[in-house]
């Protein structure tokens, strides 16, 4: 259960990173303008969510295996967000 929560936090973190970029934001939010303050907030929130995801994976799985699990979750989470952006463009 904690692993799923950690994965969802990672996906949400990558989604916020995507929203802070110009081209994915146009695809996802249909061209709503973004301010510099919003970019900073999205990036800080994404960093916080990815950090919480990391610490949850470490706390639940242990240090050695938790790093491997988190790395796998981050890779799959980034692919999920990439596919979401690709589907939103079409």
C-alpha positions in Angstrom: 0.0 0.0 0.0 2.8 2.4 0.9 4.5 1.5 -2.4 1.4 2.5 -4.4 1.2 5.8 -2.5 4.8 6.5 -3.2 4.2 5.7 -6.9 1.3 8.1 -7.1 3.3 10.8 -5.4 6.1 10.3 -8.0 3.6 10.5 -10.9 2.0 13.7 -9.4 5.5 15.2 -9.0 6.3 14.5 -12.6 3.0 15.9 -13.6 3.8 19.2 -11.8 7.2 19.2 -13.6 5.4 18.8 -16.9 3.1 21.7 -16.0 6.1 23.9 -15.4 7.3 23.4 -18.9 5.9 25.4 -21.8 5.1 22.8 -24.4 3.5 20.1 -22.2 1.5 22.8 -20.4 0.0 23.9 -23.7 -1.0 20.3 -24.4 -2.4 19.6 -21.0 -4.1 22.9 -20.0 -4.9 24.1 -23.5 -2.6 27.1 -23.6 -3.3 28.8 -20.3 -0.5 31.3 -19.6 1.9 30.6 -16.8 3.7 33.1 -14.6 7.2 32.8 -13.2 5.7 32.4 -9.7 3.6 29.4 -10.9 6.7 27.8 -12.4 8.6 28.1 -9.1 5.6 26.8 -7.1 5.1 23.8 -9.4 8.8 22.9 -9.3 9.0 23.2 -5.5 5.9 21.1 -5.1 7.2 18.5 -7.5 10.5 18.3 -5.6 8.6 18.0 -2.4 6.4 15.2 -3.7 9.4 13.3 -5.2 11.3 13.6 -2.0 8.3 12.3 0.1 8.0 9.4 -2.4 11.7 8.6 -1.9 11.5 8.7 1.9 8.3 6.5 1.8 10.1 3.9 -0.3 13.1 3.9 1.9 11.1 3.7 5.1 8.9 0.8 3.8 11.4 -1.2 1.8 14.6 -0.5 3.7 17.6 1.4 2.4 19.2 -1.0 -0.1 16.0 -2.3 -1.7 14.0 0.9 -1.2 16.4 2.8 -3.5 15.9 0.2 -6.2 12.1 0.2 -5.8 12.0 4.0 -5.9 14.2 4.2 -9.0 11.9 1.8 -10.7 8.8 3.7 -9.6 10.3 7.0 -10.8 11.1 5.5 -14.2 7.6 4.1 -14.6 6.0 7.2 -13.3 7.9 9.4 -15.8 6.8 7.1 -18.6 3.2 7.3 -17.4 3.3 11.1 -17.5 5.0 11.0 -20.9 2.2 8.8 -22.2 -0.5 11.0 -20.7 1.0 14.1 -22.4 1.2 12.2 -25.7 -2.4 11.1 -25.4 -3.5 14.6 -24.5 -1.8 16.0 -27.7 -3.7 13.7 -30.0 
